[in-house]
């Protein structure tokens, strides 16, 4: 049985080719490609692994949370600093002040209130077939 796990602060590097995350256990992952800017909220493609990264204002550190990950063992998440939330269909929770996540059918919906969030909000949705990268941005940044 898996459980919700609160995230720790992880290192972040915003590069030209994507977003690098350094976990608290020293491992790193790189999300390839420039995230697509989206205003308001993003509904991910269904059946994807969804990771939400909220950075600080400097973009050098943040918190990473996996949504409905039932594969990764609790201890691995605790060692890496990655959090996890488990939601049933129709449920919603606040991951971080100003950032909410909800389950809609087989998709995940992530919303950001930029009046509350000081940093940046990234959403990664992936599986063996495809990777999707988004950044939730204030409306004025998409004009």
N, C-alpha and C positions, 0 to 999 in steps of 0.2 A: 504494500500500500504506500502510495506517495503522499506527500503533504506539502502545504504552502511553506515556503522558506523565504525569509526576508533577505534582500540583497545587501552586500557590502560595497564599498567604493572600489571601482576598478579603474585602471588607467585607460585613457582614450587618446588616439592620435587620428586626427582628420587629415587624410592625405589626398592627393589629386586623384588617385585611382580607387579610393574607397575609404573604409573606416576600420582602423585597427583597435582591438580591445586586448588589454593585458590583464589577465585574471590575477587574483591575489596569490595564487600558487605559482606564478611566474610564467605560465603558458600564455600563448597569444593566439588570437584568431583574426583573420582579415576578411571583412565583407567587401568583396570586389565590386567595383562600379560606383558611380556617383548616384546617391539617392535622389529619387524623383521628388521634387517639392510638391506638397499637397496641403491645401488649407482645410481647416476644420477637423475632419476625421478621415480615416482610411479604413475601408473594409477589405481585408486581405482575401486573396483567393482561398477557396475552401480547402480543408485538409492539409494545410501547410504547417510547418513548425514556425511559430511566431516568437520573435525575440524583440523586446522593447528596450531601447537604450535612451536614458535621459542624462544629458551631460550638464556640467556646471556651466557658468557663463564663459569661462575660458576655453571650454571644449577639450580640456586635458584630463578630466576625470568624470565619472558618472556612475550610474547604477544600471545594471542589466537584469531584466526579469524575463524568464521564459513563461509563456502562456500555455497552459494545459499540456506541458511536457510530462509524459508518463513513462518515459524510457530512462531518463537519467536518474541515478541513485541519489538519494538525499545527501549522502556524505560527499559525493563528488561536487554537488552544487555548493555545499557549505565550504569546502576547501577552495573552490574557485572564486567564491564571492558572488556567484550568480544566484538570483532569487527565482522563485517559481510561484505562480498562482494557478490554482485549479478551479475552473468555473464550469457550471452546467449551462446548458442552453438557456438563454434569457437572463442569465446573471450578469451583473456588472460590479466592478470594484475600482477603487482609486489605487493605482500603483504608486503614485508619487503625487504630491500636491499639484493639482492642475492637469494630471494625466490619468484618464480612465480607460479601462478595457472592458469589453463586453463580448459575449458569445452570441452570435446570431446564426442559427442553423449550424453549419459546419465551418463558418467563417468567424474571424475575430475582428472586432471593430475597436480601433484605438482612436481616442480623441484627446486634444490638448487645448487647454485654456491658456493662451500666451500672456494673458494679463497676470497669471499666477506663476507660470513656469519661467525661471530666470535663464535657463540654458536652452539646449536644443533637444528635440525629440526625434529619434530615429526608430523605424519599424522595419524589421527584416523578416520576410516570409519565404521559406524555402523547403524544398524536398529534393529527392534525387533527380528530378526532372527539370526544376527551374528555381531561380532565385529572384526575389523581388526586393527592392530597397526603396524606402520612402523616408522623407523628412517632413514632419508636420511643421508648417511655417505659418506665421501670421499672414493674413490676407494681403496686406500691403506689400509683402515681399514677393508675391506672385504676379504683380501687375507689370 
